[in-house]
Amino acid sequence: MKYCTNCGAKLKDGAKFCTSCGQAIVQKTEPKPVLEEVVAEPQSQQPVVEKQAVTEKVSPQPEP
């Protein structure tokens, strides 16, 4: 049960005004969340280095 903050009278559910003194009743509501735009900081990009397989050409050794 809610009570008037001005005169203390009992209030009906959903009342917008006190029926005893006429005080406006403030309905408490949950604040709506504020959405923030998040901007990611640019990450430093390191150069991509491609690795290549290195093969040596080996000449066949003559057999003795």
CHARMM-style PDB file with segment names, atoms N, HN, CA, C and O in Angstrom:
ATOM      1  N   MET     1       0.853  -1.174   0.000  1.00  0.00      PROA
ATOM      2  CA  MET     1       0.000   0.000   0.000  1.00  0.00      PROA
ATOM      3  C   MET     1       0.897   1.233   0.000  1.00  0.00      PROA
ATOM      4  O   MET     1       1.905   1.291   0.704  1.00  0.00      PROA
ATOM      5  N   LYS     2       0.505   2.215  -0.805  1.00  0.00      PROA
ATOM      6  HN  LYS     2      -0.314   2.169  -1.377  1.00  0.00      PROA
ATOM      7  CA  LYS     2       1.262   3.455  -0.888  1.00  0.00      PROA
ATOM      8  C   LYS     2       0.535   4.534  -0.090  1.00  0.00      PROA
ATOM      9  O   LYS     2      -0.677   4.482   0.119  1.00  0.00      PROA
ATOM     10  N   TYR     3       1.330   5.517   0.347  1.00  0.00      PROA
ATOM     11  HN  TYR     3       2.314   5.559   0.177  1.00  0.00      PROA
ATOM     12  CA  TYR     3       0.786   6.629   1.123  1.00  0.00      PROA
ATOM     13  C   TYR     3       1.231   7.947   0.500  1.00  0.00      PROA
ATOM     14  O   TYR     3       2.299   8.033  -0.106  1.00  0.00      PROA
ATOM     15  N   CYS     4       0.414   8.949   0.655  1.00  0.00      PROA
ATOM     16  HN  CYS     4      -0.453   8.879   1.148  1.00  0.00      PROA
ATOM     17  CA  CYS     4       0.721  10.280   0.154  1.00  0.00      PROA
ATOM     18  C   CYS     4       1.909  10.845   0.922  1.00  0.00      PROA
ATOM     19  O   CYS     4       1.956  10.786   2.151  1.00  0.00      PROA
ATOM     20  N   THR     5       2.864  11.391   0.181  1.00  0.00      PROA
ATOM     21  HN  THR     5       2.826  11.439  -0.817  1.00  0.00      PROA
ATOM     22  CA  THR     5       4.048  11.957   0.838  1.00  0.00      PROA
ATOM     23  C   THR     5       3.746  13.325   1.446  1.00  0.00      PROA
ATOM     24  O   THR     5       4.545  13.849   2.222  1.00  0.00      PROA
ATOM     25  N   ASN     6       2.599  13.905   1.098  1.00  0.00      PROA
ATOM     26  HN  ASN     6       1.950  13.480   0.467  1.00  0.00      PROA
ATOM     27  CA  ASN     6       2.228  15.220   1.626  1.00  0.00      PROA
ATOM     28  C   ASN     6       1.404  15.105   2.916  1.00  0.00      PROA
ATOM     29  O   ASN     6       1.712  15.758   3.914  1.00  0.00      PROA
ATOM     30  N   CYS     7       0.340  14.258   2.888  1.00  0.00      PROA
ATOM     31  HN  CYS     7       0.090  13.727   2.078  1.00  0.00      PROA
ATOM     32  CA  CYS     7      -0.550  14.192   4.052  1.00  0.00      PROA
ATOM     33  C   CYS     7      -0.590  12.831   4.726  1.00  0.00      PROA
ATOM     34  O   CYS     7      -1.137  12.705   5.822  1.00  0.00      PROA
ATOM     35  N   GLY     8      -0.018  11.799   4.089  1.00  0.00      PROA
ATOM     36  HN  GLY     8       0.425  11.901   3.199  1.00  0.00      PROA
ATOM     37  CA  GLY     8       0.029  10.477   4.696  1.00  0.00      PROA
ATOM     38  C   GLY     8      -1.202   9.619   4.444  1.00  0.00      PROA
ATOM     39  O   GLY     8      -1.289   8.507   4.965  1.00  0.00      PROA
ATOM     40  N   ALA     9      -2.147  10.105   3.663  1.00  0.00      PROA
ATOM     41  HN  ALA     9      -2.076  11.008   3.239  1.00  0.00      PROA
ATOM     42  CA  ALA     9      -3.358   9.320   3.386  1.00  0.00      PROA
ATOM     43  C   ALA     9      -3.019   8.109   2.520  1.00  0.00      PROA
ATOM     44  O   ALA     9      -2.065   8.133   1.742  1.00  0.00      PROA
ATOM     45  N   LYS    10      -3.825   7.041   2.670  1.00  0.00      PROA
ATOM     46  HN  LYS    10      -4.599   7.022   3.302  1.00  0.00      PROA
ATOM     47  CA  LYS    10      -3.629   5.856   1.845  1.00  0.00      PROA
ATOM     48  C   LYS    10      -4.003   6.191   0.406  1.00  0.00      PROA
ATOM     49  O   LYS    10      -4.961   6.920   0.147  1.00  0.00      PROA
ATOM     50  N   LEU    11      -3.227   5.644  -0.515  1.00  0.00      PROA
ATOM     51  HN  LEU    11      -2.449   5.052  -0.304  1.00  0.00      PROA
ATOM     52  CA  LEU    11      -3.473   5.871  -1.924  1.00  0.00      PROA
ATOM     53  C   LEU    11      -3.939   4.589  -2.595  1.00  0.00      PROA
ATOM     54  O   LEU    11      -3.492   3.494  -2.252  1.00  0.00      PROA
ATOM     55  N   LYS    12      -4.835   4.739  -3.547  1.00  0.00      PROA
ATOM     56  HN  LYS    12      -5.198   5.628  -3.825  1.00  0.00      PROA
ATOM     57  CA  LYS    12      -5.266   3.587  -4.329  1.00  0.00      PROA
ATOM     58  C   LYS    12      -4.172   3.265  -5.339  1.00  0.00      PROA
ATOM     59  O   LYS    12      -3.411   4.143  -5.745  1.00  0.00      PROA
ATOM     60  N   ASP    13      -4.101   2.003  -5.737  1.00  0.00      PROA
ATOM     61  HN  ASP    13      -4.719   1.290  -5.407  1.00  0.00      PROA
ATOM     62  CA  ASP    13      -3.112   1.596  -6.737  1.00  0.00      PROA
ATOM     63  C   ASP    13      -3.331   2.373  -8.028  1.00  0.00      PROA
ATOM     64  O   ASP    13      -4.460   2.470  -8.510  1.00  0.00      PROA
ATOM     65  N   GLY    14      -2.270   2.923  -8.586  1.00  0.00      PROA
ATOM     66  HN  GLY    14      -1.353   2.844  -8.195  1.00  0.00      PROA
ATOM     67  CA  GLY    14      -2.335   3.653  -9.838  1.00  0.00      PROA
ATOM     68  C   GLY    14      -2.833   5.078  -9.708  1.00  0.00      PROA
ATOM     69  O   GLY    14      -3.043   5.748 -10.719  1.00  0.00      PROA
ATOM     70  N   ALA    15      -3.032   5.566  -8.468  1.00  0.00      PROA
ATOM     71  HN  ALA    15      -2.862   5.022  -7.647  1.00  0.00      PROA
ATOM     72  CA  ALA    15      -3.532   6.927  -8.271  1.00  0.00      PROA
ATOM     73  C   ALA    15      -2.512   7.944  -8.764  1.00  0.00      PROA
ATOM     74  O   ALA    15      -1.307   7.778  -8.575  1.00  0.00      PROA
ATOM     75  N   LYS    16      -3.016   9.003  -9.402  1.00  0.00      PROA
ATOM     76  HN  LYS    16      -3.995   9.138  -9.556  1.00  0.00      PROA
ATOM     77  CA  LYS    16      -2.139  10.068  -9.881  1.00  0.00      PROA
ATOM     78  C   LYS    16      -2.212  11.282  -8.964  1.00  0.00      PROA
ATOM     79  O   LYS    16      -1.328  12.138  -8.990  1.00  0.00      PROA
ATOM     80  N   PHE    17      -3.263  11.357  -8.156  1.00  0.00      PROA
ATOM     81  HN  PHE    17      -3.982  10.662  -8.135  1.00  0.00      PROA
ATOM     82  CA  PHE    17      -3.442  12.436  -7.189  1.00  0.00      PROA
ATOM     83  C   PHE    17      -3.982  11.857  -5.892  1.00  0.00      PROA
ATOM     84  O   PHE    17      -4.702  10.858  -5.902  1.00  0.00      PROA
ATOM     85  N   CYS    18      -3.637  12.480  -4.786  1.00  0.00      PROA
ATOM     86  HN  CYS    18      -3.052  13.291  -4.778  1.00  0.00      PROA
ATOM     87  CA  CYS    18      -4.151  12.074  -3.485  1.00  0.00      PROA
ATOM     88  C   CYS    18      -5.603  12.536  -3.392  1.00  0.00      PROA
ATOM     89  O   CYS    18      -5.897  13.695  -3.685  1.00  0.00      PROA
ATOM     90  N   THR    19      -6.516  11.652  -2.990  1.00  0.00      PROA
ATOM     91  HN  THR    19      -6.277  10.711  -2.752  1.00  0.00      PROA
ATOM     92  CA  THR    19      -7.930  12.019  -2.873  1.00  0.00      PROA
ATOM     93  C   THR    19      -8.189  12.841  -1.619  1.00  0.00      PROA
ATOM     94  O   THR    19      -9.269  13.411  -1.465  1.00  0.00      PROA
ATOM     95  N   SER    20      -7.211  12.909  -0.722  1.00  0.00      PROA
ATOM     96  HN  SER    20      -6.333  12.447  -0.847  1.00  0.00      PROA
ATOM     97  CA  SER    20      -7.383  13.668   0.504  1.00  0.00      PROA
ATOM     98  C   SER    20      -6.915  15.117   0.352  1.00  0.00      PROA
ATOM     99  O   SER    20      -7.644  16.042   0.707  1.00  0.00      PROA
ATOM    100  N   CYS    21      -5.703  15.317  -0.175  1.00  0.00      PROA
ATOM    101  HN  CYS    21      -5.111  14.565  -0.464  1.00  0.00      PROA
ATOM    102  CA  CYS    21      -5.153  16.674  -0.250  1.00  0.00      PROA
ATOM    103  C   CYS    21      -4.931  17.170  -1.682  1.00  0.00      PROA
ATOM    104  O   CYS    21      -4.673  18.356  -1.888  1.00  0.00      PROA
ATOM    105  N   GLY    22      -5.030  16.275  -2.673  1.00  0.00      PROA
ATOM    106  HN  GLY    22      -5.240  15.312  -2.506  1.00  0.00      PROA
ATOM    107  CA  GLY    22      -4.866  16.687  -4.063  1.00  0.00      PROA
ATOM    108  C   GLY    22      -3.431  16.707  -4.552  1.00  0.00      PROA
ATOM    109  O   GLY    22      -3.165  17.110  -5.684  1.00  0.00      PROA
ATOM    110  N   GLN    23      -2.508  16.280  -3.714  1.00  0.00      PROA
ATOM    111  HN  GLN    23      -2.724  15.952  -2.794  1.00  0.00      PROA
ATOM    112  CA  GLN    23      -1.087  16.250  -4.095  1.00  0.00      PROA
ATOM    113  C   GLN    23      -0.872  15.305  -5.277  1.00  0.00      PROA
ATOM    114  O   GLN    23      -1.383  14.185  -5.288  1.00  0.00      PROA
ATOM    115  N   ALA    24      -0.115  15.765  -6.265  1.00  0.00      PROA
ATOM    116  HN  ALA    24       0.300  16.675  -6.256  1.00  0.00      PROA
ATOM    117  CA  ALA    24       0.236  14.904  -7.404  1.00  0.00      PROA
ATOM    118  C   ALA    24       1.154  13.794  -6.916  1.00  0.00      PROA
ATOM    119  O   ALA    24       2.085  14.029  -6.145  1.00  0.00      PROA
ATOM    120  N   ILE    25       0.877  12.593  -7.377  1.00  0.00      PROA
ATOM    121  HN  ILE    25       0.122  12.402  -8.003  1.00  0.00      PROA
ATOM    122  CA  ILE    25       1.664  11.429  -6.975  1.00  0.00      PROA
ATOM    123  C   ILE    25       2.675  11.132  -8.064  1.00  0.00      PROA
ATOM    124  O   ILE    25       2.309  10.933  -9.222  1.00  0.00      PROA
ATOM    125  N   VAL    26       3.932  11.101  -7.698  1.00  0.00      PROA
ATOM    126  HN  VAL    26       4.229  11.262  -6.757  1.00  0.00      PROA
ATOM    127  CA  VAL    26       5.000  10.804  -8.652  1.00  0.00      PROA
ATOM    128  C   VAL    26       5.172   9.295  -8.690  1.00  0.00      PROA
ATOM    129  O   VAL    26       5.461   8.655  -7.678  1.00  0.00      PROA
ATOM    130  N   GLN    27       4.988   8.746  -9.875  1.00  0.00      PROA
ATOM    131  HN  GLN    27       4.753   9.266 -10.697  1.00  0.00      PROA
ATOM    132  CA  GLN    27       5.179   7.311 -10.057  1.00  0.00      PROA
ATOM    133  C   GLN    27       6.654   7.055 -10.282  1.00  0.00      PROA
ATOM    134  O   GLN    27       7.259   7.646 -11.176  1.00  0.00      PROA
ATOM    135  N   LYS    28       7.238   6.182  -9.482  1.00  0.00      PROA
ATOM    136  HN  LYS    28       6.746   5.702  -8.755  1.00  0.00      PROA
ATOM    137  CA  LYS    28       8.650   5.848  -9.656  1.00  0.00      PROA
ATOM    138  C   LYS    28       8.751   4.847 -10.794  1.00  0.00      PROA
ATOM    139  O   LYS    28       8.073   3.819 -10.808  1.00  0.00      PROA
ATOM    140  N   THR    29       9.598   5.167 -11.728  1.00  0.00      PROA
ATOM    141  HN  THR    29      10.148   6.002 -11.717  1.00  0.00      PROA
ATOM    142  CA  THR    29       9.842   4.259 -12.847  1.00  0.00      PROA
ATOM    143  C   THR    29      11.332   3.984 -12.934  1.00  0.00      PROA
ATOM    144  O   THR    29      12.167   4.790 -12.521  1.00  0.00      PROA
ATOM    145  N   GLU    30      11.629   2.841 -13.475  1.00  0.00      PROA
ATOM    146  HN  GLU    30      10.951   2.186 -13.810  1.00  0.00      PROA
ATOM    147  CA  GLU    30      13.033   2.474 -13.669  1.00  0.00      PROA
ATOM    148  C   GLU    30      13.597   3.333 -14.792  1.00  0.00      PROA
ATOM    149  O   GLU    30      12.963   3.471 -15.837  1.00  0.00      PROA
ATOM    150  N   PRO    31      14.776   3.911 -14.594  1.00  0.00      PROA
ATOM    151  CA  PRO    31      15.363   4.699 -15.684  1.00  0.00      PROA
ATOM    152  C   PRO    31      15.709   3.791 -16.860  1.00  0.00      PROA
ATOM    153  O   PRO    31      16.156   2.658 -16.681  1.00  0.00      PROA
ATOM    154  N   LYS    32      15.495   4.304 -18.043  1.00  0.00      PROA
ATOM    155  HN  LYS    32      15.132   5.224 -18.189  1.00  0.00      PROA
ATOM    156  CA  LYS    32      15.830   3.542 -19.237  1.00  0.00      PROA
ATOM    157  C   LYS    32      17.340   3.584 -19.427  1.00  0.00      PROA
ATOM    158  O   LYS    32      17.964   4.627 -19.234  1.00  0.00      PROA
ATOM    159  N   PRO    33      17.926   2.451 -19.803  1.00  0.00      PROA
ATOM    160  CA  PRO    33      19.376   2.450 -20.020  1.00  0.00      PROA
ATOM    161  C   PRO    33      19.741   3.323 -21.221  1.00  0.00      PROA
ATOM    162  O   PRO    33      19.028   3.368 -22.223  1.00  0.00      PROA
ATOM    163  N   VAL    34      20.843   3.993 -21.091  1.00  0.00      PROA
ATOM    164  HN  VAL    34      21.422   3.956 -20.277  1.00  0.00      PROA
ATOM    165  CA  VAL    34      21.345   4.839 -22.169  1.00  0.00      PROA
ATOM    166  C   VAL    34      22.332   4.014 -22.970  1.00  0.00      PROA
ATOM    167  O   VAL    34      23.291   3.458 -22.435  1.00  0.00      PROA
ATOM    168  N   LEU    35      22.076   3.951 -24.245  1.00  0.00      PROA
ATOM    169  HN  LEU    35      21.297   4.403 -24.680  1.00  0.00      PROA
ATOM    170  CA  LEU    35      22.974   3.190 -25.108  1.00  0.00      PROA
ATOM    171  C   LEU    35      24.109   4.088 -25.556  1.00  0.00      PROA
ATOM    172  O   LEU    35      23.891   5.221 -25.984  1.00  0.00      PROA
ATOM    173  N   GLU    36      25.298   3.578 -25.456  1.00  0.00      PROA
ATOM    174  HN  GLU    36      25.475   2.658 -25.108  1.00  0.00      PROA
ATOM    175  CA  GLU    36      26.471   4.335 -25.868  1.00  0.00      PROA
ATOM    176  C   GLU    36      27.084   3.664 -27.088  1.00  0.00      PROA
ATOM    177  O   GLU    36      27.122   2.438 -27.191  1.00  0.00      PROA
ATOM    178  N   GLU    37      27.552   4.477 -27.989  1.00  0.00      PROA
ATOM    179  HN  GLU    37      27.521   5.473 -27.905  1.00  0.00      PROA
ATOM    180  CA  GLU    37      28.251   3.935 -29.146  1.00  0.00      PROA
ATOM    181  C   GLU    37      29.702   3.731 -28.751  1.00  0.00      PROA
ATOM    182  O   GLU    37      30.396   4.661 -28.341  1.00  0.00      PROA
ATOM    183  N   VAL    38      30.129   2.518 -28.883  1.00  0.00      PROA
ATOM    184  HN  VAL    38      29.565   1.762 -29.216  1.00  0.00      PROA
ATOM    185  CA  VAL    38      31.504   2.186 -28.514  1.00  0.00      PROA
ATOM    186  C   VAL    38      32.327   2.130 -29.793  1.00  0.00      PROA
ATOM    187  O   VAL    38      32.019   1.379 -30.719  1.00  0.00      PROA
ATOM    188  N   VAL    39      33.355   2.923 -29.821  1.00  0.00      PROA
ATOM    189  HN  VAL    39      33.605   3.532 -29.069  1.00  0.00      PROA
ATOM    190  CA  VAL    39      34.231   2.954 -30.989  1.00  0.00      PROA
ATOM    191  C   VAL    39      35.562   2.355 -30.578  1.00  0.00      PROA
ATOM    192  O   VAL    39      36.233   2.838 -29.665  1.00  0.00      PROA
ATOM    193  N   ALA    40      35.923   1.300 -31.271  1.00  0.00      PROA
ATOM    194  HN  ALA    40      35.379   0.908 -32.013  1.00  0.00      PROA
ATOM    195  CA  ALA    40      37.181   0.637 -30.949  1.00  0.00      PROA
ATOM    196  C   ALA    40      38.342   1.461 -31.482  1.00  0.00      PROA
ATOM    197  O   ALA    40      38.276   2.028 -32.573  1.00  0.00      PROA
ATOM    198  N   GLU    41      39.388   1.515 -30.701  1.00  0.00      PROA
ATOM    199  HN  GLU    41      39.441   1.055 -29.815  1.00  0.00      PROA
ATOM    200  CA  GLU    41      40.581   2.229 -31.147  1.00  0.00      PROA
ATOM    201  C   GLU    41      41.267   1.407 -32.222  1.00  0.00      PROA
ATOM    202  O   GLU    41      41.324   0.180 -32.132  1.00  0.00      PROA
ATOM    203  N   PRO    42      41.781   2.075 -33.229  1.00  0.00      PROA
ATOM    204  CA  PRO    42      42.453   1.312 -34.282  1.00  0.00      PROA
ATOM    205  C   PRO    42      43.677   0.601 -33.717  1.00  0.00      PROA
ATOM    206  O   PRO    42      44.464   1.173 -32.963  1.00  0.00      PROA
ATOM    207  N   GLN    43      43.807  -0.623 -34.092  1.00  0.00      PROA
ATOM    208  HN  GLN    43      43.167  -1.088 -34.704  1.00  0.00      PROA
ATOM    209  CA  GLN    43      44.954  -1.390 -33.629  1.00  0.00      PROA
ATOM    210  C   GLN    43      46.075  -1.219 -34.644  1.00  0.00      PROA
ATOM    211  O   GLN    43      45.841  -1.143 -35.850  1.00  0.00      PROA
ATOM    212  N   SER    44      47.294  -1.160 -34.129  1.00  0.00      PROA
ATOM    213  HN  SER    44      47.484  -1.222 -33.150  1.00  0.00      PROA
ATOM    214  CA  SER    44      48.414  -1.015 -35.050  1.00  0.00      PROA
ATOM    215  C   SER    44      48.559  -2.326 -35.810  1.00  0.00      PROA
ATOM    216  O   SER    44      48.627  -3.407 -35.225  1.00  0.00      PROA
ATOM    217  N   GLN    45      48.605  -2.197 -37.101  1.00  0.00      PROA
ATOM    218  HN  GLN    45      48.550  -1.319 -37.576  1.00  0.00      PROA
ATOM    219  CA  GLN    45      48.735  -3.389 -37.916  1.00  0.00      PROA
ATOM    220  C   GLN    45      50.196  -3.592 -38.271  1.00  0.00      PROA
ATOM    221  O   GLN    45      50.869  -2.691 -38.771  1.00  0.00      PROA
ATOM    222  N   GLN    46      50.655  -4.768 -38.006  1.00  0.00      PROA
ATOM    223  HN  GLN    46      50.109  -5.500 -37.599  1.00  0.00      PROA
ATOM    224  CA  GLN    46      52.029  -5.086 -38.343  1.00  0.00      PROA
ATOM    225  C   GLN    46      52.028  -5.671 -39.750  1.00  0.00      PROA
ATOM    226  O   GLN    46      51.086  -6.357 -40.147  1.00  0.00      PROA
ATOM    227  N   PRO    47      53.082  -5.398 -40.492  1.00  0.00      PROA
ATOM    228  CA  PRO    47      53.108  -5.916 -41.867  1.00  0.00      PROA
ATOM    229  C   PRO    47      53.066  -7.438 -41.874  1.00  0.00      PROA
ATOM    230  O   PRO    47      53.674  -8.111 -41.042  1.00  0.00      PROA
ATOM    231  N   VAL    48      52.334  -7.938 -42.833  1.00  0.00      PROA
ATOM    232  HN  VAL    48      51.841  -7.391 -43.509  1.00  0.00      PROA
ATOM    233  CA  VAL    48      52.242  -9.390 -42.963  1.00  0.00      PROA
ATOM    234  C   VAL    48      53.462  -9.878 -43.729  1.00  0.00      PROA
ATOM    235  O   VAL    48      53.769  -9.394 -44.819  1.00  0.00      PROA
ATOM    236  N   VAL    49      54.133 -10.822 -43.150  1.00  0.00      PROA
ATOM    237  HN  VAL    49      53.884 -11.214 -42.265  1.00  0.00      PROA
ATOM    238  CA  VAL    49      55.325 -11.378 -43.791  1.00  0.00      PROA
ATOM    239  C   VAL    49      54.979 -12.788 -44.228  1.00  0.00      PROA
ATOM    240  O   VAL    49      54.637 -13.652 -43.421  1.00  0.00      PROA
ATOM    241  N   GLU    50      55.077 -12.987 -45.518  1.00  0.00      PROA
ATOM    242  HN  GLU    50      55.355 -12.284 -46.173  1.00  0.00      PROA
ATOM    243  CA  GLU    50      54.801 -14.327 -46.023  1.00  0.00      PROA
ATOM    244  C   GLU    50      56.068 -15.154 -45.942  1.00  0.00      PROA
ATOM    245  O   GLU    50      57.153 -14.713 -46.320  1.00  0.00      PROA
ATOM    246  N   LYS    51      55.904 -16.336 -45.450  1.00  0.00      PROA
ATOM    247  HN  LYS    51      55.023 -16.695 -45.143  1.00  0.00      PROA
ATOM    248  CA  LYS    51      57.055 -17.229 -45.347  1.00  0.00      PROA
ATOM    249  C   LYS    51      57.019 -18.178 -46.530  1.00  0.00      PROA
ATOM    250  O   LYS    51      55.981 -18.750 -46.861  1.00  0.00      PROA
ATOM    251  N   GLN    52      58.154 -18.331 -47.149  1.00  0.00      PROA
ATOM    252  HN  GLN    52      58.998 -17.866 -46.880  1.00  0.00      PROA
ATOM    253  CA  GLN    52      58.263 -19.245 -48.272  1.00  0.00      PROA
ATOM    254  C   GLN    52      59.266 -20.332 -47.912  1.00  0.00      PROA
ATOM    255  O   GLN    52      60.283 -20.098 -47.260  1.00  0.00      PROA
ATOM    256  N   ALA    53      58.935 -21.500 -48.358  1.00  0.00      PROA
ATOM    257  HN  ALA    53      58.108 -21.691 -48.887  1.00  0.00      PROA
ATOM    258  CA  ALA    53      59.850 -22.609 -48.107  1.00  0.00      PROA
ATOM    259  C   ALA    53      61.079 -22.430 -48.992  1.00  0.00      PROA
ATOM    260  O   ALA    53      60.966 -22.141 -50.183  1.00  0.00      PROA
ATOM    261  N   VAL    54      62.222 -22.604 -48.407  1.00  0.00      PROA
ATOM    262  HN  VAL    54      62.314 -22.839 -47.439  1.00  0.00      PROA
ATOM    263  CA  VAL    54      63.471 -22.468 -49.146  1.00  0.00      PROA
ATOM    264  C   VAL    54      64.024 -23.866 -49.356  1.00  0.00      PROA
ATOM    265  O   VAL    54      64.258 -24.619 -48.411  1.00  0.00      PROA
ATOM    266  N   THR    55      64.221 -24.184 -50.605  1.00  0.00      PROA
ATOM    267  HN  THR    55      64.031 -23.572 -51.374  1.00  0.00      PROA
ATOM    268  CA  THR    55      64.812 -25.495 -50.901  1.00  0.00      PROA
ATOM    269  C   THR    55      66.115 -25.263 -51.641  1.00  0.00      PROA
ATOM    270  O   THR    55      66.213 -24.415 -52.528  1.00  0.00      PROA
ATOM    271  N   GLU    56      67.092 -26.028 -51.257  1.00  0.00      PROA
ATOM    272  HN  GLU    56      67.013 -26.717 -50.537  1.00  0.00      PROA
ATOM    273  CA  GLU    56      68.391 -25.921 -51.918  1.00  0.00      PROA
ATOM    274  C   GLU    56      68.450 -26.971 -53.006  1.00  0.00      PROA
ATOM    275  O   GLU    56      68.046 -28.119 -52.826  1.00  0.00      PROA
ATOM    276  N   LYS    57      68.957 -26.547 -54.117  1.00  0.00      PROA
ATOM    277  HN  LYS    57      69.286 -25.615 -54.263  1.00  0.00      PROA
ATOM    278  CA  LYS    57      69.164 -27.513 -55.160  1.00  0.00      PROA
ATOM    279  C   LYS    57      70.497 -28.197 -54.896  1.00  0.00      PROA
ATOM    280  O   LYS    57      71.541 -27.549 -54.832  1.00  0.00      PROA
ATOM    281  N   VAL    58      70.448 -29.462 -54.749  1.00  0.00      PROA
ATOM    282  HN  VAL    58      69.600 -29.989 -54.801  1.00  0.00      PROA
ATOM    283  CA  VAL    58      71.671 -30.209 -54.480  1.00  0.00      PROA
ATOM    284  C   VAL    58      72.004 -31.035 -55.720  1.00  0.00      PROA
ATOM    285  O   VAL    58      71.196 -31.820 -56.217  1.00  0.00      PROA
ATOM    286  N   SER    59      73.215 -30.825 -56.189  1.00  0.00      PROA
ATOM    287  HN  SER    59      73.871 -30.187 -55.785  1.00  0.00      PROA
ATOM    288  CA  SER    59      73.652 -31.605 -57.350  1.00  0.00      PROA
ATOM    289  C   SER    59      74.016 -33.005 -56.884  1.00  0.00      PROA
ATOM    290  O   SER    59      74.619 -33.185 -55.826  1.00  0.00      PROA
ATOM    291  N   PRO    60      73.656 -33.955 -57.658  1.00  0.00      PROA
ATOM    292  CA  PRO    60      74.038 -35.325 -57.251  1.00  0.00      PROA
ATOM    293  C   PRO    60      75.563 -35.468 -57.217  1.00  0.00      PROA
ATOM    294  O   PRO    60      76.266 -35.007 -58.118  1.00  0.00      PROA
ATOM    295  N   GLN    61      76.035 -36.088 -56.203  1.00  0.00      PROA
ATOM    296  HN  GLN    61      75.465 -36.462 -55.472  1.00  0.00      PROA
ATOM    297  CA  GLN    61      77.462 -36.325 -56.037  1.00  0.00      PROA
ATOM    298  C   GLN    61      77.874 -37.512 -56.933  1.00  0.00      PROA
ATOM    299  O   GLN    61      77.202 -38.544 -56.947  1.00  0.00      PROA
ATOM    300  N   PRO    62      78.950 -37.362 -57.658  1.00  0.00      PROA
ATOM    301  CA  PRO    62      79.373 -38.512 -58.467  1.00  0.00      PROA
ATOM    302  C   PRO    62      79.869 -39.640 -57.554  1.00  0.00      PROA
ATOM    303  O   PRO    62      80.598 -39.421 -56.586  1.00  0.00      PROA
ATOM    304  N   GLU    63      79.452 -40.821 -57.901  1.00  0.00      PROA
ATOM    305  HN  GLU    63      78.860 -40.998 -58.687  1.00  0.00      PROA
ATOM    306  CA  GLU    63      79.874 -41.969 -57.096  1.00  0.00      PROA
ATOM    307  C   GLU    63      81.310 -42.335 -57.424  1.00  0.00      PROA
ATOM    308  O   GLU    63      81.704 -42.262 -58.588  1.00  0.00      PROA
ATOM    309  N   PRO    64      82.090 -42.718 -56.456  1.00  0.00      PROA
ATOM    310  CA  PRO    64      83.510 -43.049 -56.723  1.00  0.00      PROA
ATOM    311  C   PRO    64      83.684 -44.336 -57.448  1.00  0.00      PROA
ATOM    312  OT1 PRO    64      84.812 -44.735 -57.736  1.00  0.00      PROA
TER     313      PRO     64
END
